[in-house]
Amino acid sequence: MTDISMDGIAGTSARARRDIGLKRRYAAERRFRLYGVLAISVGLVFLAIMLVSIVSKGYTAFWQTTVTLPITFDAKVIDPSGKRATDPNVLIRANYPKLAENALIAKLGIDPGDKATVRKLKGFLSDGARAQLRTLVMADPSIIGTTRNVDILAAANIDSAFKGQIDLSVDESRRKVSDQQVAWMKQLAADGSLAEHFNKGLFTFGASSRPETSGMGVAIIGSLYMMGIVLLLALPIGVAASIYLEEFARKSRFTDLIEVNINNLAAVPSIVFGLLGLSVFINFLGLPRSASLVGGLVLTLMTLPTIIIATRAALAAVPPSIRSAALGLGASKMQMVFQHILPLAAPGILTGTIIGLARALGETAPLLLIGMVAFVADYPSTPLQPATALPVQIYMWANEAERAFVERMSGAIIILLVFLMAMNITAIVLRRRFERRW
C-alpha cells in the first residue's frame, strides 16, 4: 500500500514537472512572438515617421505659384533700334524682365513714376521670366507688338508665402516677404491672377540657382542613361558568369576563391567602387567627368555581384531531374542549359536584376566621386555629356540654404521612392507570377 502511494506521488510529481516545463516553453514562445511583433512595430513606426516627414514637406513641390499677366511685347523694349531683321541677336539681348515688370505695374495699378514702390516689385516675379519670354519671342517673332496672357513664375519667397510656408504674423523685419508684397498677393489672388498650378518644371527644368526654376529634368535623363548602361552590361555579363560558375566550371580552389570574392564584392561599400571608377575610367582611360557613361560603368561594377548571386541561386533552384532528363534525351550540355535550365530560372534572374537596378538607382556616393555633382543646366543628348542623377540632385538641394530648395528636395525624394517602390513591386509580382514550385 505504501509502495503504491509512493509510485502515485512520483508519477504526479513527474507530470507536474512536465506541465511546468510546457508552460515555460509556451511562455517563451509567446515572449518571442511579442518581441518579433514589437520589433516590426518599431520599424513601421519609424518608417511612418520618415514618410510623413518627407511627404508633408515635399508634396507642395508639385505645385508652383504663377502670376497670369497680359504681357505686351513692346517693340520699343525688345528692339528699340529696329535691327532685328539684320541682327537676330537683338532678340536674345532684349530686356525681357522689363516687359513682365510693366505688365505687373499695370495689373496692380501702380504709378510707374513711384520709384520706391516699383523697386519693391523686383522680388515678386522670378528672374526666370527672362528666359521664358525670350523663348516665346524666339519661337515666334510675330508676337512682337501684340499682347498675350502669360503665366509667369512667382519668386521663391512669394511662392512659399502663398503656400502658407512663411509665417506672415511675425514682424515684417523678420521675414523675407514685405507687407506691401503680401497686399499685392491678396489683390492678385482675389482676381484669380495669382494661383497654384501643377509644377511641370519640377520634371523638365535643369539645375538653377533659383528654386522656382530648378528641376530634375537633367537628373532624370542622367539616371535613365545610367540604368540603360547598367542593364546592357550587367545583365549579360552577370548571367554569363553565373552560368559558367554554376553549370560548367569544375569545383576547385580557384572557383571557390572566385565565389568568395564575388560574395565579398557584394558587401563592399559603394564609395569604393567610386574610387575605382575615378582611378580607372577617368584618370587611366580618360573618359569625361560627370558623364553618364562613367556613372553607368561604375554602377555596373557595383551591381554585378548582386546579379551573379541572384542568378546562381535561381539556377541552383532548378531540380537536378531537369538536367538529367534533358541529358538523357540526348541534349548537349549547352542545349540543356539554354533550352531548359535558363528558361526555368528566368523569373529569379529577372527579380535579381530588378533589385540590383533599384539599388544602383539610389546610389549617391560613387557618383559624387566621379564628378556627377556638377551644376548641369542643359539636357545631355548623349551619355558622354555632363549630367547628374536623382540621388545626387537630392544631395545638391539638401546643401542649399533656401527653404524652397528643401521643398524640392523632399519632392525629389518622393519621386525617387516611387521609382524604387515600383521596381521592387515589379520584381515581387514577376516572381510570384512566373515562379515555379518544385
Secondary structure, 3 states (H helix, E strand, C coil): CHHHHHHHHHHHHHHHHHHHHHHHHHHHHHHHHHHHHHHHHHHHHHHHHHHHHHHHHHHHHHEEEEEEEEEECCHHHHCCCCCCCCCCHHHHHCCHHHHHHHHHHHHHCCCCCCHHHHHHHHHCECCCHHHHHHHHHHHCHHHCCCEEEEEEEECHHHHHHHCCCCCCCCCHHHCCCCHHHHHHHHHHHHCCCEEEEECCHHHHCCCCCCHHHCCCHHHHHHHHHHHHHHHHHHHHHHHHHHHHHHHHCCCCHHHHHHHHHHHHHHCCCHHHHHHHHHHHHHHHCCCCCCEHHHHHHHHHHHHHHHHHHHHHHHHHCCCHHHHHHHHHCCCCHHHHHHHHHHHHHHHHHHHHHHHHHHHHHCCCHHHHHCCCCCCCCCCCCCCCCECCCHHHHHHHHHCCCCHHHHHHHHHHHHHHHHHHHHHHHHHHHHHHHHCCCC
